[in-house]
Amino acid sequence: MNLFNSKKRKEWNENHILNWSKPLEFNKSGFSNFQNELLTKLSIVLSELKLSFETEITEHSDLNNENIKVKLLKLNLNENSRFWIYHDMAELEINSKHEIYEEWGYLKPEKLISEYLKSTKKLLKDTKLEN
């Protein structure tokens, strides 16, 4: 049984690496393709909801290699709602509800992006209903 699980896990890991290789590449501006795609789609969602935001960009050392600099995108709606888009993961906080979406939790980046946006829409809608 463990051999089967080990083989399945190895296969999943290999597919994960293949699926994420292109999205994790950095472009000339220093952002990953994943960041660009998520930022574009999140901006559309926020615009559709008529929500304005400020974008903040910071640069940090990569956790796996301190010689590599990575950029972090932070979108601020207000003091209670923020979005973070790292080169390989994303977080959100909407009125004290904090969620983390890590690369290794998803076989494909499209699934992470889809779940992140679905949760964003739901939390923002719930927040509007409460106000």
N, C-alpha and C positions, 0 to 999 in steps of 0.2 A: 504494500500500500504506500509506504513512504517513497519508494522508487518511482511510483506513478506520479505522486504529488511533486516530487523533485523534478521529474521530466517536464511536467506541465508548467512548473514555475520557471524552469530554464527556458522553455519555449516562450512563455509570456514575456520574460525579461528580454530575450532576443528580439521579439516583435516590438516591444516597447522602445528599445534603442533605435530600431529602424524607423518607427513611426515618428519619433521625436528628433531625429538627427537634423532634418532640414529646418524645422521650426526653431531649434536652438541655435542655429547659425546666426552670427551677428552681421548686420549690414554696415554700410559706411558711416551711418550716423551713430553707431555704437549700441543700437538696440537689437534684440533678437527678433526674428520673424514672428515668434510667438507673441512678443510684446506688441508689435505693430498690429497684428491681427486682432488681439483682444482689445487694444485701445480703440481701434476703429469701430469694432462692434459695440463696445461699451458706450462710446460717444454717441452712436446712433440711438441706443436705448435711452440714454439720458436726454438727448434732443427730442425724441418722440414724446417723452414725458414732460417736456418743457422745463427741464432742470438745468440750471447753469452750474458750472464747476470751474475751479481753478486747477491748473496742472502745475505740479512741482516736480522737478527732475533732480535727483541726487546721484552721486557716483560712489560706489563702495568696492571693496575687494571681494572677489568671489570666495565663497566659503570653502570651495575645494582647491583653490589655487590663489593665494594672496597676491600673486604677481599679475593676475588678470583683474582689470577694472570692469565692473558691470554697472549699468544704469538702472535706477529704480524710478518708475513713474508713480506719482501719487496724485490722485484726483480728490479734491476736497469739495464736497457739496456744502457742508456747513460744519459746525463744531462737533456734531454727532454722527456725521456720515462721511466715510472716506473709502477710497479704493486704492489698493497697492498692486502694481503689476511689476513683478520681478521678471528677470530674463527666463525663468523656468517655472514659475508658480504665481499664484495670485491670492490676495486676501481682500476681504471687505468688512466693513463695519457700518451698520445702518441702525441708528438709535440703540446702541448697546448690544446689538446682535453681531457677533464676530464670527467669521467663517474663514477657513484656510483651505486652499485648493493646491495640493502639491503634485508636481509632475509624476512622481512614482505612484500616485494613487489612481492614475488613469493610463490605460493602454495607448490612447491616442489623444493628442492635444485638442482635437475637435470636441471630444467628449468633455474634457475639463472646461473648455470655453463655453460649451452648451450648458453645463450644469451651473457654472458661475453666473451666466447671464439669466438663466431661469430663476435662480435664487435671488439675484439682484432685482428682477422685475417683481417677484412675489413680495420681497421685503419692502420695496418702495411702495408698492400698491397697498400693503397692509399698513404702512406708516401713514399714507395719505388718508386711509379710512379712519385711522385713530385721531387724526387732527381735525 
